[in-house]
Amino acid sequence: MLPINKIYNMDCLEGMQKIEDKCIDLVIADPPYTMTKRGKSCRPNWMENNMGNNVFDGEIPKAKDWMSECYRVLKDETHFYTFCNINDITEYLQTAKEVGFKLHNIISMIKDTGMPNRWYYKQTELVLFFRKGKAKPINDFTSRDNIKVVMPKQSTGKLHITQKPYDFILKLVTNSSLENELILDPFIGSGTTAIACINTNRNFIGFELDKHYCELAEKRISNHHEQLKIVGD
């Protein structure tokens, strides 16, 4: 078993193979999306951005490969969330069912930013909410399936082009796990899931293939621990 509360600079498939069966209490995944440009497919998940990097430069991991591993490492009666876009939703729904997950709900993350489009202005990002085994309720029954968020910006500490809002990730973490449980994020990016776990007394394991983002996430976590020490003092 890998040491916990650590981000590993490795492919999630390689990393998850080092995790024992049924030892994870929650998975939150934000995998690289299949992107399109003007209605045509782009090179896998490549999109130029104003932060000087590509969204993802490489082959998109096969959904069945990483979802199968997520299913294996999750305990029974647990939850699995994955972000997705319109291009991937059909495959994700079919694949998740094939590997054994049951669909609970589809959550809409309604952003304060958007993208012009010929088929309606895009302002929503989707999160597929699955369970493994028997149904387990979320911890906050008042939670809605459509949540308005303020997206991270460079002026407010944005580190990754696809970084998700902390408050949204925090909601997923606290709704589907308890203190001292172990959360897996196979595509952890800038480490937002890790920060949410630290702040709520959860444990985490994260994988990030990009060395640059892995280093940024590690630095972010280190700085956060230092801030917590200062506040504690």
C-alpha positions in Angstrom: 0.0 0.0 0.0 1.3 3.5 -0.8 1.9 5.9 2.0 -1.1 8.3 2.4 -1.4 12.1 2.4 0.9 12.3 -0.6 0.7 13.2 -4.3 2.6 10.9 -6.6 4.1 12.1 -9.9 3.0 9.0 -11.9 0.4 7.7 -14.3 -2.7 6.9 -12.2 -3.0 3.4 -13.7 0.5 2.6 -12.5 -0.2 4.2 -9.2 -3.6 2.6 -8.5 -2.0 -0.9 -9.1 0.0 -0.2 -5.9 -3.2 0.3 -3.9 -4.9 -2.7 -2.2 -8.4 -3.8 -3.1 -11.3 -2.1 -1.2 -9.3 0.3 0.9 -10.5 3.7 -0.6 -13.6 5.4 0.9 -14.2 7.9 -2.0 -12.9 8.7 -5.5 -13.1 12.2 -7.0 -11.8 12.2 -10.6 -11.3 15.1 -13.0 -9.8 13.3 -16.0 -8.6 15.1 -19.2 -11.5 15.7 -21.6 -11.8 15.0 -25.3 -11.8 18.5 -26.8 -13.2 19.8 -30.0 -12.5 22.9 -32.0 -15.2 24.4 -34.3 -17.0 21.1 -34.4 -14.0 19.0 -35.2 -11.9 16.8 -33.0 -8.6 18.2 -31.9 -5.4 16.4 -31.0 -6.4 14.5 -27.8 -7.3 17.1 -25.1 -5.1 19.8 -26.5 -6.2 23.4 -26.1 -4.0 26.5 -26.1 -4.6 28.6 -23.0 -3.5 31.9 -21.6 -1.4 30.3 -18.8 1.4 29.2 -21.1 0.6 25.5 -21.1 -1.5 22.9 -22.8 -4.6 21.5 -21.0 -3.2 18.1 -21.6 -0.5 17.0 -24.0 -0.7 13.3 -24.6 -3.0 10.3 -25.0 -6.2 10.5 -23.1 -6.3 7.4 -20.7 -9.0 4.9 -21.6 -12.0 5.3 -19.4 -12.4 1.6 -18.8 -8.8 1.2 -17.6 -8.9 3.9 -14.9 -12.6 3.3 -14.0 -11.9 -0.4 -13.4 -9.1 0.4 -11.1 -11.2 3.0 -9.2 -13.9 0.3 -8.8 -11.4 -2.2 -7.5 -9.8 0.0 -4.9 -13.1 1.4 -3.6 -14.8 -0.2 -0.6 -18.4 -1.4 -0.9 -21.2 1.2 -0.3 -19.0 4.1 -1.4 -19.2 7.0 -3.9 -17.4 7.8 -7.1 -17.6 11.3 -8.8 -16.1 12.1 -12.1 -16.2 15.4 -14.0 -17.0 15.1 -17.7 -18.0 17.0 -20.8 -20.6 16.4 -23.6 -18.0 14.6 -25.7 -17.3 12.0 -23.0 -20.6 11.6 -21.2 -21.9 8.7 -23.3 -18.7 6.7 -23.0 -18.4 7.4 -19.2 -22.0 6.3 -18.5 -21.6 3.1 -20.4 -18.2 2.3 -19.1 -19.0 3.0 -15.5 -22.0 0.6 -15.8 -19.8 -2.0 -17.4 -17.2 -2.0 -14.6 -20.0 -2.2 -11.9 -20.9 1.3 -10.8 -24.5 2.4 -10.4 -25.5 6.0 -11.4 -26.9 8.1 -8.5 -27.2 11.5 -10.2 -25.7 14.0 -12.6 -24.6 17.2 -10.9 -24.4 20.5 -12.7 -21.6 22.9 -11.8 -22.9 26.2 -13.0 -19.9 28.5 -13.5 -19.6 32.3 -13.3 -17.7 32.1 -16.6 -18.8 30.7 -19.9 -17.8 29.9 -23.5 -19.7 31.2 -26.6 -21.1 28.3 -28.7 -23.4 27.9 -31.7 -25.5 25.5 -29.7 -26.2 27.5 -26.5 -23.7 29.4 -24.4 -21.7 26.9 -22.3 -21.7 27.7 -18.6 -22.2 24.2 -17.1 -19.8 21.5 -16.3 -21.1 18.0 -15.4 -20.2 15.7 -12.6 -21.4 12.1 -12.8 -22.2 10.7 -9.3 -22.0 6.9 -9.0 -22.1 4.4 -6.2 -20.4 1.0 -5.6 -22.6 -1.6 -4.1 -25.6 -0.7 -1.9 -26.7 2.9 -1.8 -25.2 5.1 0.8 -26.9 8.5 1.4 -24.9 11.8 1.2 -24.2 13.5 4.5 -26.1 16.8 3.6 -29.6 16.0 2.3 -30.2 19.7 1.5 -27.5 19.6 -1.2 -28.8 20.4 -4.7 -27.9 18.8 -8.0 -27.1 22.2 -9.5 -24.5 24.3 -7.8 -23.4 27.8 -8.8 -19.7 28.4 -8.4 -17.1 31.1 -8.8 -14.2 29.7 -10.9 -10.6 30.1 -9.7 -8.8 32.9 -11.5 -5.1 33.8 -11.6 -5.8 36.8 -9.5 -7.2 34.5 -6.8 -4.5 31.9 -6.9 -5.4 29.7 -9.9 -2.5 27.3 -10.7 -4.0 24.9 -13.3 -6.0 25.7 -16.4 -8.8 23.2 -15.4 -8.7 23.9 -11.7 -12.0 23.4 -10.0 -13.5 25.6 -7.2 -12.4 24.6 -3.8 -15.9 25.0 -2.3 -17.3 22.6 -4.9 -14.7 19.9 -4.2 -15.2 20.5 -0.5 -18.9 19.7 -0.9 -18.2 16.4 -2.6 -15.6 15.5 0.0 -17.8 16.2 3.0 -21.0 14.8 1.5 -19.5 11.4 0.6 -16.9 10.7 3.3 -16.3 10.9 7.1 -13.3 12.1 9.1 -10.2 9.9 8.9 -11.4 8.2 5.8 -9.3 7.9 2.6 -10.0 9.8 -0.6 -8.4 9.1 -3.9 -8.0 11.6 -6.7 -6.4 9.9 -9.7 -5.9 13.2 -11.7 -5.2 15.6 -8.8 -3.9 18.5 -10.8 -3.2 21.5 -8.5 -4.1 19.6 -5.4 -7.6 21.0 -4.6 -8.9 17.7 -3.3 -5.9 17.3 -1.0 -6.5 20.8 0.5 -10.2 19.9 1.1 -9.1 16.7 2.8 -6.6 18.4 5.0 -9.2 21.0 6.1 -11.7 18.4 7.0 -9.5 15.7 8.7 -9.6 13.3 5.8 -6.7 11.4 4.3 -5.8 11.4 0.6 -3.8 9.8 -2.2 -3.3 11.7 -5.4 -1.7 11.0 -8.8 -0.5 13.7 -11.2 1.3 12.7 -14.4 2.6 16.2 -15.2 5.7 16.9 -13.2 5.1 20.7 -13.3 1.7 20.5 -11.8 2.7 17.9 -9.3 5.4 20.2 -8.0 2.9 23.1 -7.9 0.4 20.9 -5.9 3.1 19.8 -3.5 4.2 23.4 -2.9 0.5 24.5 -2.4 0.0 21.8 0.2 3.2 22.7 2.0 2.3 26.4 2.1 -1.2 25.4 3.4 0.3 23.4 6.2 2.5 26.4 7.1 -0.5 28.7 7.2 -2.4 26.2 9.4 0.6 26.2 11.8 0.5 30.0 12.0 -3.2 30.1 12.6 -2.8 27.4 15.3 -0.1 29.4 17.0 
